[in-house]
Amino acid sequence: DQQVKQNSPSLSVQEGRISILNCDYTNSMFDYFLWYKKYPAEGPTFLISISSIKDKNEDGRFTVFLNKSAKHLSLHIVPSQPGDSAVYFCAASDSSASKIIFGSGTRLSIRP
Amino acid sequence: DAMVIQNPRYQVTQFGKPVTLSCSQTLNHNVMYWYQQKSSQAPKLLFHYYDKDFNNEADTPDNFQSRRPNTSFCFLDIRSPGLGDAAMYLCATSLQLAGGTDTQYFGPGTRLTVL
């Protein structure tokens, strides 16, 4: 049973435009959400996170939005750059647990 | 640079032949994790160590064991690999458990092939 779902395995966006990656979750106990980015032949690296007490967190070109009622979060990248081409994993945890649950990832390709 | 190192990057083993994957860290983090990731799937936590305390996920097969002889090193032992154990194995560390809010730092992974 997937508790964190990324329904789009891939996404292609033109350079300079906005990339929007989506993630849904089912566990209402989740109170902390993260995005990790993974380049080929490297491990995932932390990108940005959001606590459930917020609905938006921004860091430079990256913004994460959280809609608790819909159990949905999204990552916006604007403007998209070629170096953003990677696999993006959504992840979630609840503060009483000692682990995070990952989604299956979305491969983002930025085209010229 | 402080980092998480996994050796080897690629490992080929035969069906049923024990194999050990290695992870080391220079971050001096308390927690070390092992994840299994099969193709196009989410990384799945197998177990973690908080210092010397071992925590096994309920659905981790008995075939998978782990050792952490010191702060820097952690090993994943697969006692009798089956074809279904072919996957990428990711090691990660974090300073504290912190309910998952503490950033995890990942190694590059070891891709295991079972023949």
Interface residues (C-beta under 8 A of the other chain):
Chain A: Q2 V4 P9 Y32 L34 Y36 A41 E42 G43 P44 T45 F46 S49 S51 F89 A91 A92 S93 D94 S95 S96 A97 S98 K99 I100 I101 F102 G103 S104 G105
Chain B: V4 Y33 S40 Q41 A42 P43 K44 L45 H48 Y50 N55 E57 L90 A92 L97 G99 G100 T101 T103 Q104 Y105 F106 G107 P108 G109
